[in-house]
Amino acid sequence: MDFSNKVVVVTGGTEGIGKALVRSMLASGAKVATCGRSQDKLYALQMEYSGRPLHSVVADVSRHDDCQKFIQSTLDTFGKIDILINNAGISMRAQVKDLDLSVLERVMNVNFWGSVYCTKLALPSIIDNKGTIVGVSSIAGYRGLPGRSGYSASKFALQGWLEALRTELLESGVNVMWVSPGFTASNIRNAALNKDGKAHGETPMDESGLMTADECAQHIIHAIAKRKRSIVLTFTGKRTVFMNKFFPGLTDKLTRSFFYKNGELVK
């Protein structure tokens, strides 16, 4: 796929799916702007792709001022934005009865408000260029997952907001889409917040058979090129969405049995 002369913005591009998207978009001829909270990781990324049209900015997408700095510097550097991929995200793993509410606030601020801020700020240029807005969602945006209540809430909110925005822009030439990767091998589970808002640093999930970040990125890029409305990745993800739509009561029980063992949350 050829994205020559396109300016692509990828939030959270220093690892996982975001880094794979940066790498693939550069290989496809695009000019790429990305952001992250770690100066060291951004510097390493910049060095890895030295000489390529990559612009990086230290930014926390949960802060409007940081998003404004990132989007404006991208416009100053490349002159426009054609494609915005709202990829930056954070997860959590704790039951509602145990967690501090600040965990829910943090997850919502990054996953939902971060996408809202960047989209709103980039929207005039995207409309001018009849571009594409992408939200990296999750199966948790279709089916509430135990232990991930805040994560599910943020993805439900993101998908609803993008669907409304898509409808508003239906005659503008802008495509709005959301992608639900399902379980993908990435750092998001290691960085998931515990009940006190600290990173778990480990994951109970066996990631050996999961879709890789590079595979996920290729599916996203193909969907962008085809101007899809939404995509659900992995067989397990598609099955979960189908089951939850037509057999919600049964899916409650199956989901419970997957995440719990002897009454304890294990995944």
TORKOL-4160 file (C-alpha; in steps of 0.2 Angstrom, whole numbers, padded with zeros to 4 digits, m for minus):
267
<pt num="1" X="0000" Y="0000" Z="0000"/>
<pt num="2" X="0006" Y="0017" Z="m0005"/>
<pt num="3" X="0004" Y="0032" Z="0007"/>
<pt num="4" X="0016" Y="0043" Z="m0002"/>
<pt num="5" X="0013" Y="0062" Z="0001"/>
<pt num="6" X="0001" Y="0057" Z="0016"/>
<pt num="7" X="0004" Y="0064" Z="0033"/>
<pt num="8" X="0000" Y="0051" Z="0047"/>
<pt num="9" X="m0002" Y="0055" Z="0065"/>
<pt num="10" X="0000" Y="0040" Z="0077"/>
<pt num="11" X="m0002" Y="0043" Z="0096"/>
<pt num="12" X="0007" Y="0032" Z="0107"/>
<pt num="13" X="0020" Y="0026" Z="0094"/>
<pt num="14" X="0035" Y="0021" Z="0105"/>
<pt num="15" X="0030" Y="0002" Z="0107"/>
<pt num="16" X="0017" Y="m0011" Z="0103"/>
<pt num="17" X="0004" Y="m0008" Z="0090"/>
<pt num="18" X="0009" Y="0011" Z="0089"/>
<pt num="19" X="0027" Y="0007" Z="0085"/>
<pt num="20" X="0022" Y="m0006" Z="0072"/>
<pt num="21" X="0011" Y="0007" Z="0064"/>
<pt num="22" X="0025" Y="0020" Z="0063"/>
<pt num="23" X="0036" Y="0007" Z="0055"/>
<pt num="24" X="0024" Y="0002" Z="0042"/>
<pt num="25" X="0018" Y="0019" Z="0038"/>
<pt num="26" X="0036" Y="0025" Z="0035"/>
<pt num="27" X="0039" Y="0010" Z="0024"/>
<pt num="28" X="0023" Y="0014" Z="0014"/>
<pt num="29" X="0030" Y="0031" Z="0010"/>
<pt num="30" X="0021" Y="0042" Z="0023"/>
<pt num="31" X="0027" Y="0056" Z="0033"/>
<pt num="32" X="0024" Y="0051" Z="0051"/>
<pt num="33" X="0021" Y="0061" Z="0067"/>
<pt num="34" X="0020" Y="0052" Z="0084"/>
<pt num="35" X="0020" Y="0055" Z="0103"/>
<pt num="36" X="0024" Y="0047" Z="0119"/>
<pt num="37" X="0027" Y="0051" Z="0137"/>
<pt num="38" X="0045" Y="0044" Z="0137"/>
<pt num="39" X="0059" Y="0055" Z="0130"/>
<pt num="40" X="0071" Y="0041" Z="0130"/>
<pt num="41" X="0059" Y="0029" Z="0120"/>
<pt num="42" X="0055" Y="0043" Z="0107"/>
<pt num="43" X="0074" Y="0047" Z="0105"/>
<pt num="44" X="0077" Y="0029" Z="0102"/>
<pt num="45" X="0063" Y="0028" Z="0089"/>
<pt num="46" X="0070" Y="0044" Z="0081"/>
<pt num="47" X="0087" Y="0036" Z="0080"/>
<pt num="48" X="0081" Y="0020" Z="0073"/>
<pt num="49" X="0073" Y="0030" Z="0058"/>
<pt num="50" X="0086" Y="0043" Z="0056"/>
<pt num="51" X="0084" Y="0051" Z="0040"/>
<pt num="52" X="0066" Y="0046" Z="0038"/>
<pt num="53" X="0051" Y="0059" Z="0038"/>
<pt num="54" X="0047" Y="0055" Z="0057"/>
<pt num="55" X="0042" Y="0069" Z="0069"/>
<pt num="56" X="0041" Y="0065" Z="0087"/>
<pt num="57" X="0035" Y="0075" Z="0102"/>
<pt num="58" X="0034" Y="0071" Z="0121"/>
<pt num="59" X="0016" Y="0072" Z="0126"/>
<pt num="60" X="0003" Y="0064" Z="0138"/>
<pt num="61" X="m0013" Y="0063" Z="0128"/>
<pt num="62" X="m0023" Y="0065" Z="0143"/>
<pt num="63" X="m0018" Y="0083" Z="0144"/>
<pt num="64" X="m0026" Y="0095" Z="0132"/>
<pt num="65" X="m0011" Y="0107" Z="0131"/>
<pt num="66" X="0001" Y="0092" Z="0127"/>
<pt num="67" X="m0011" Y="0087" Z="0113"/>
<pt num="68" X="m0012" Y="0105" Z="0106"/>
<pt num="69" X="0007" Y="0106" Z="0106"/>
<pt num="70" X="0009" Y="0089" Z="0097"/>
<pt num="71" X="m0004" Y="0093" Z="0084"/>
<pt num="72" X="0002" Y="0110" Z="0081"/>
<pt num="73" X="0020" Y="0105" Z="0079"/>
<pt num="74" X="0015" Y="0092" Z="0067"/>
<pt num="75" X="0006" Y="0105" Z="0056"/>
<pt num="76" X="0021" Y="0116" Z="0058"/>
<pt num="77" X="0032" Y="0102" Z="0052"/>
<pt num="78" X="0022" Y="0094" Z="0038"/>
<pt num="79" X="0009" Y="0107" Z="0034"/>
<pt num="80" X="m0006" Y="0096" Z="0035"/>
<pt num="81" X="m0013" Y="0080" Z="0043"/>
<pt num="82" X="m0022" Y="0067" Z="0032"/>
<pt num="83" X="m0023" Y="0052" Z="0044"/>
<pt num="84" X="m0025" Y="0052" Z="0063"/>
<pt num="85" X="m0023" Y="0035" Z="0072"/>
<pt num="86" X="m0029" Y="0037" Z="0090"/>
<pt num="87" X="m0018" Y="0023" Z="0097"/>
<pt num="88" X="m0012" Y="0028" Z="0114"/>
<pt num="89" X="m0020" Y="0019" Z="0127"/>
<pt num="90" X="m0019" Y="0011" Z="0145"/>
<pt num="91" X="m0027" Y="m0003" Z="0153"/>
<pt num="92" X="m0031" Y="m0009" Z="0171"/>
<pt num="93" X="m0034" Y="m0025" Z="0180"/>
<pt num="94" X="m0044" Y="m0024" Z="0196"/>
<pt num="95" X="m0062" Y="m0027" Z="0202"/>
<pt num="96" X="m0073" Y="m0012" Z="0205"/>
<pt num="97" X="m0075" Y="m0017" Z="0223"/>
<pt num="98" X="m0056" Y="m0015" Z="0226"/>
<pt num="99" X="m0050" Y="m0001" Z="0215"/>
<pt num="100" X="m0047" Y="0017" Z="0219"/>
<pt num="101" X="m0058" Y="0028" Z="0208"/>
<pt num="102" X="m0043" Y="0038" Z="0202"/>
<pt num="103" X="m0039" Y="0022" Z="0191"/>
<pt num="104" X="m0055" Y="0024" Z="0181"/>
<pt num="105" X="m0052" Y="0042" Z="0179"/>
<pt num="106" X="m0034" Y="0039" Z="0172"/>
<pt num="107" X="m0040" Y="0026" Z="0160"/>
<pt num="108" X="m0054" Y="0037" Z="0154"/>
<pt num="109" X="m0043" Y="0052" Z="0152"/>
<pt num="110" X="m0030" Y="0043" Z="0141"/>
<pt num="111" X="m0041" Y="0032" Z="0131"/>
<pt num="112" X="m0056" Y="0043" Z="0128"/>
<pt num="113" X="m0051" Y="0061" Z="0131"/>
<pt num="114" X="m0034" Y="0058" Z="0123"/>
<pt num="115" X="m0043" Y="0053" Z="0107"/>
<pt num="116" X="m0056" Y="0067" Z="0108"/>
<pt num="117" X="m0042" Y="0080" Z="0111"/>
<pt num="118" X="m0031" Y="0075" Z="0096"/>
<pt num="119" X="m0046" Y="0072" Z="0085"/>
<pt num="120" X="m0054" Y="0089" Z="0088"/>
<pt num="121" X="m0037" Y="0098" Z="0086"/>
<pt num="122" X="m0033" Y="0089" Z="0070"/>
<pt num="123" X="m0051" Y="0089" Z="0063"/>
<pt num="124" X="m0049" Y="0105" Z="0052"/>
<pt num="125" X="m0034" Y="0099" Z="0042"/>
<pt num="126" X="m0042" Y="0081" Z="0041"/>
<pt num="127" X="m0058" Y="0089" Z="0034"/>
<pt num="128" X="m0048" Y="0100" Z="0022"/>
<pt num="129" X="m0039" Y="0084" Z="0015"/>
<pt num="130" X="m0054" Y="0072" Z="0016"/>
<pt num="131" X="m0044" Y="0061" Z="0027"/>
<pt num="132" X="m0046" Y="0047" Z="0039"/>
<pt num="133" X="m0049" Y="0046" Z="0058"/>
<pt num="134" X="m0045" Y="0030" Z="0067"/>
<pt num="135" X="m0049" Y="0025" Z="0085"/>
<pt num="136" X="m0040" Y="0009" Z="0091"/>
<pt num="137" X="m0053" Y="0001" Z="0102"/>
<pt num="138" X="m0055" Y="m0016" Z="0108"/>
<pt num="139" X="m0066" Y="m0031" Z="0110"/>
<pt num="140" X="m0069" Y="m0023" Z="0127"/>
<pt num="141" X="m0079" Y="m0009" Z="0118"/>
<pt num="142" X="m0092" Y="m0022" Z="0113"/>
<pt num="143" X="m0092" Y="m0033" Z="0128"/>
<pt num="144" X="m0088" Y="m0027" Z="0146"/>
<pt num="145" X="m0074" Y="m0037" Z="0153"/>
<pt num="146" X="m0073" Y="m0041" Z="0172"/>
<pt num="147" X="m0057" Y="m0033" Z="0180"/>
<pt num="148" X="m0057" Y="m0021" Z="0165"/>
<pt num="149" X="m0072" Y="m0011" Z="0170"/>
<pt num="150" X="m0063" Y="0006" Z="0167"/>
<pt num="151" X="m0055" Y="0000" Z="0151"/>
<pt num="152" X="m0072" Y="m0007" Z="0144"/>
<pt num="153" X="m0080" Y="0010" Z="0149"/>
<pt num="154" X="m0067" Y="0020" Z="0139"/>
<pt num="155" X="m0068" Y="0009" Z="0124"/>
<pt num="156" X="m0087" Y="0009" Z="0124"/>
<pt num="157" X="m0087" Y="0028" Z="0125"/>
<pt num="158" X="m0074" Y="0030" Z="0111"/>
<pt num="159" X="m0084" Y="0019" Z="0099"/>
<pt num="160" X="m0100" Y="0028" Z="0103"/>
<pt num="161" X="m0091" Y="0045" Z="0100"/>
<pt num="162" X="m0083" Y="0040" Z="0084"/>
<pt num="163" X="m0099" Y="0033" Z="0077"/>
<pt num="164" X="m0108" Y="0050" Z="0081"/>
<pt num="165" X="m0093" Y="0059" Z="0073"/>
<pt num="166" X="m0094" Y="0047" Z="0058"/>
<pt num="167" X="m0112" Y="0051" Z="0055"/>
<pt num="168" X="m0109" Y="0070" Z="0057"/>
<pt num="169" X="m0095" Y="0069" Z="0044"/>
<pt num="170" X="m0104" Y="0057" Z="0032"/>
<pt num="171" X="m0105" Y="0069" Z="0018"/>
<pt num="172" X="m0088" Y="0078" Z="0021"/>
<pt num="173" X="m0077" Y="0065" Z="0012"/>
<pt num="174" X="m0069" Y="0061" Z="0029"/>
<pt num="175" X="m0069" Y="0042" Z="0034"/>
<pt num="176" X="m0071" Y="0038" Z="0053"/>
<pt num="177" X="m0067" Y="0020" Z="0058"/>
<pt num="178" X="m0063" Y="0010" Z="0074"/>
<pt num="179" X="m0053" Y="m0005" Z="0075"/>
<pt num="180" X="m0055" Y="m0019" Z="0089"/>
<pt num="181" X="m0039" Y="m0029" Z="0089"/>
<pt num="182" X="m0044" Y="m0043" Z="0102"/>
<pt num="183" X="m0030" Y="m0050" Z="0112"/>
<pt num="184" X="m0014" Y="m0044" Z="0104"/>
<pt num="185" X="0004" Y="m0047" Z="0110"/>
<pt num="186" X="0009" Y="m0030" Z="0116"/>
<pt num="187" X="0015" Y="m0021" Z="0132"/>
<pt num="188" X="m0002" Y="m0014" Z="0136"/>
<pt num="189" X="m0006" Y="m0028" Z="0149"/>
<pt num="190" X="0011" Y="m0026" Z="0157"/>
<pt num="191" X="0008" Y="m0008" Z="0159"/>
<pt num="192" X="m0010" Y="m0011" Z="0165"/>
<pt num="193" X="m0014" Y="m0002" Z="0181"/>
<pt num="194" X="m0018" Y="m0011" Z="0197"/>
<pt num="195" X="m0031" Y="m0006" Z="0210"/>
<pt num="196" X="m0020" Y="0007" Z="0217"/>
<pt num="197" X="m0015" Y="0015" Z="0200"/>
<pt num="198" X="0002" Y="0007" Z="0198"/>
<pt num="199" X="0008" Y="m0003" Z="0184"/>
<pt num="200" X="0006" Y="m0022" Z="0186"/>
<pt num="201" X="0023" Y="m0025" Z="0177"/>
<pt num="202" X="0017" Y="m0043" Z="0172"/>
<pt num="203" X="0003" Y="m0051" Z="0163"/>
<pt num="204" X="m0006" Y="m0068" Z="0168"/>
<pt num="205" X="m0010" Y="m0070" Z="0149"/>
<pt num="206" X="m0001" Y="m0082" Z="0139"/>
<pt num="207" X="0004" Y="m0072" Z="0124"/>
<pt num="208" X="0013" Y="m0085" Z="0114"/>
<pt num="209" X="m0002" Y="m0088" Z="0102"/>
<pt num="210" X="m0008" Y="m0070" Z="0101"/>
<pt num="211" X="m0008" Y="m0059" Z="0085"/>
<pt num="212" X="0008" Y="m0049" Z="0084"/>
<pt num="213" X="0008" Y="m0030" Z="0084"/>
<pt num="214" X="0015" Y="m0030" Z="0066"/>
<pt num="215" X="0001" Y="m0041" Z="0060"/>
<pt num="216" X="m0012" Y="m0030" Z="0069"/>
<pt num="217" X="m0004" Y="m0014" Z="0061"/>
<pt num="218" X="m0005" Y="m0022" Z="0044"/>
<pt num="219" X="m0024" Y="m0025" Z="0046"/>
<pt num="220" X="m0026" Y="m0007" Z="0052"/>
<pt num="221" X="m0017" Y="0000" Z="0037"/>
<pt num="222" X="m0027" Y="m0011" Z="0025"/>
<pt num="223" X="m0043" Y="m0005" Z="0033"/>
<pt num="224" X="m0038" Y="0013" Z="0031"/>
<pt num="225" X="m0033" Y="0011" Z="0013"/>
<pt num="226" X="m0051" Y="0002" Z="0010"/>
<pt num="227" X="m0059" Y="0016" Z="0020"/>
<pt num="228" X="m0068" Y="0003" Z="0031"/>
<pt num="229" X="m0081" Y="0008" Z="0045"/>
<pt num="230" X="m0075" Y="m0004" Z="0058"/>
<pt num="231" X="m0065" Y="m0020" Z="0059"/>
<pt num="232" X="m0064" Y="m0034" Z="0073"/>
<pt num="233" X="m0048" Y="m0044" Z="0072"/>
<pt num="234" X="m0045" Y="m0062" Z="0078"/>
<pt num="235" X="m0057" Y="m0076" Z="0077"/>
<pt num="236" X="m0059" Y="m0075" Z="0096"/>
<pt num="237" X="m0064" Y="m0057" Z="0095"/>
<pt num="238" X="m0076" Y="m0060" Z="0081"/>
<pt num="239" X="m0084" Y="m0074" Z="0090"/>
<pt num="240" X="m0086" Y="m0064" Z="0106"/>
<pt num="241" X="m0094" Y="m0050" Z="0097"/>
<pt num="242" X="m0106" Y="m0062" Z="0089"/>
<pt num="243" X="m0110" Y="m0072" Z="0104"/>
<pt num="244" X="m0113" Y="m0056" Z="0115"/>
<pt num="245" X="m0125" Y="m0049" Z="0102"/>
<pt num="246" X="m0136" Y="m0064" Z="0100"/>
<pt num="247" X="m0133" Y="m0074" Z="0116"/>
<pt num="248" X="m0129" Y="m0061" Z="0130"/>
<pt num="249" X="m0134" Y="m0072" Z="0145"/>
<pt num="250" X="m0123" Y="m0086" Z="0139"/>
<pt num="251" X="m0109" Y="m0074" Z="0135"/>
<pt num="252" X="m0109" Y="m0068" Z="0153"/>
<pt num="253" X="m0106" Y="m0085" Z="0160"/>
<pt num="254" X="m0093" Y="m0089" Z="0147"/>
<pt num="255" X="m0084" Y="m0073" Z="0150"/>
<pt num="256" X="m0085" Y="m0076" Z="0169"/>
<pt num="257" X="m0077" Y="m0093" Z="0167"/>
<pt num="258" X="m0063" Y="m0087" Z="0156"/>
<pt num="259" X="m0057" Y="m0073" Z="0168"/>
<pt num="260" X="m0061" Y="m0082" Z="0185"/>
<pt num="261" X="m0055" Y="m0098" Z="0193"/>
<pt num="262" X="m0062" Y="m0103" Z="0210"/>
<pt num="263" X="m0070" Y="m0086" Z="0212"/>
<pt num="264" X="m0054" Y="m0077" Z="0210"/>
<pt num="265" X="m0050" Y="m0065" Z="0195"/>
<pt num="266" X="m0035" Y="m0074" Z="0186"/>
<pt num="267" X="m0034" Y="m0065" Z="0170"/>
